[in-house]
Amino acid sequence: RFYGHTGVCKQYSQFCPPEELLSEVDAARIETAVINVDAALFHALHSCNVFKEELWIFKVYVHWCPHCQQLMPKLYRLALRLHQQGVVRIRIGAVNCATEHELCGEQGWLGHPLLVPKYQGTDRRIHDAIEHWVDSVKDPQLRQMLPRNAFPGEYMLLKVLFEQLPKDYLPRDTWAGLFADESEGGAEPSQCPNITAMHPSLPRNVDDAVGNGWSDAEGNFTVHQRRADALLMLRHVLAEWIVPLSEDGGIAAFSYQQVAAVEGWVGLLASNLPRAFGLWESLLELRRALRMRLRTATQGQRSEGAADAPGDGGSSEGTARDRAGRLCGSDWKDLIAPVLADIDAVGRRDFGEVPSACASDTCRLWSLLHILSAEGHRRMHPDALAADKAAEHSGPDQARAVAPAPAADRRALPQPPPAEPSAMLDAVRDFLAEYFKCLYCRNHFLKQFDSGAYDLAAARRSSAEALLYLWRLHNAVSVRITAWHRCESVDRRWPPMSLCPTCWDLFAEDWDVLSESVAILRSREAGAGAPSAE
């Protein structure tokens, strides 16, 4: 709808078709500039010795990751330009780990986005260029986190590799111009977040801007829409995010730590999801099954420890524990089947025709987190809880509010009390640390959380403060991403002043949530070097 619109291009450069694409008439070249690679094709490339003849650079991503979405237009333009310039020994491939879980697991591709070179030929110069890339780009933290030949998905990092490749293999004039704008700073249009879906129609004139910051349409979104997004994300998280992908590349079974993180997350869902969802019974049974696995693992570790000679290291203890409480990927699918069935039933019953308020899974994840914290706070206050119970037993919307009757083969269980703020925050932290595979998102979140930023200490003591903590953290992410993508004129604080002028104190001192964006802008202006894991 917005692609190629001049006004959109001025603010959202990812919607601008590059000149290489506009001038290309070969449909096959357009379609094959970047190759979508699944496990079968990847192994075929290996067995057919393609990697001995060509240098492949894989973009490893998940389709919902905003950083991955920002990288792809640049990478596609680069790939198309190389094809047009007759470069035939360098190919760009893309692997979606959301669908190619086993391939990403066996290759050790745990974070996203990544850039991964693959070359198995005899040209020593290519191997030397890749080794130089490793030595100049990866700091000690990244070396520990990622496989040796896997790099953060930063477009400018490719320039470091290309500069080292032999000129007869990759002539400089075929690619240098595509990195000039970023290295010189600012010549490229700002890469503002894709919020165009918030605008219901195109501007009257083609050169007009398409809006800024948060659209006033935010004021039209209802709690029901936010809950629909949360329910959709809940299903996606359970069915797609939670997969056994351990640090050592194992993809068959979950580690003890992964199961523990899921158990805490499922417990939080059972306690803090809205009562109207009626999902706590199936979630409690899922949590009970996970606890049994954890208990079996702990007992098995003790049994093996008693039989082993003293002095064994901690790693062997963890291995014994993982073996004893083994939870395979197929087991997990069986365990969540009743929960997914209940989610589908609630979706059909209450949210079948409800339009989404979100344009991305990232937005839906935040909706889920905010609802968990808000519902916990609401249910901890007797007045709000009494009003909720009264609403469940009166009015025409009774069928929508009352939880579905429990299945015949399950005992009727009351919904657990809401999680204490500290337990809620720890459950969120541990779950995202294990299963949020966007490399930058996860590491930045952990850095902020573990440092206690944005008054985490107060949030641990109060449900109201916990609710506000996630709001501050969300604002920090929005402001940081806006600053990083050079949207200097965009105010991404929420709620926007136009919708809630009394929400913001115009006379307050500097807000620490905003100071981070200032530091990022200064870092860019100073020409900071290669990115670290932060």
Secondary structure by P-SEA (a helix, b strand, c coil): ccccccccccccccccccccccccccaaaaacccccccaaaaaaaaaacccccbbbbbbccccccaaaaaaaaaaaaaaaaaaaaccccbbbbbbccccaaaaaaaaccccccbbbbbbccccaaaaaaaaaaaaacccaaaaacccccccccccaaaaaaaaaccccccccccccccccccccccccccccccccccccccccccccccccccccccccccaaaaaaaaaaaaaaaacccccccccccccccccaaaaaaaaaaaaaaacccccccccaaaaaaaaaaaaaaaaaaaaaaaaaaaaccccccaaaaaaaaaaaacccaaaaaaaaaaaaaaaaaaaaccccccccccccaaaaaaaaaaaaaaaaaaaacaaaaaaaaaaaccccccccccccccccccccccccccccaaaaaaaaaaaaaccccaaaaaaaaaaaaaacccaaaaaaccaaaaaaaaaaaaaaaaaaaaaaaccccccccccccccccccccccccccccaaaaaaaaaaaaacccccccc
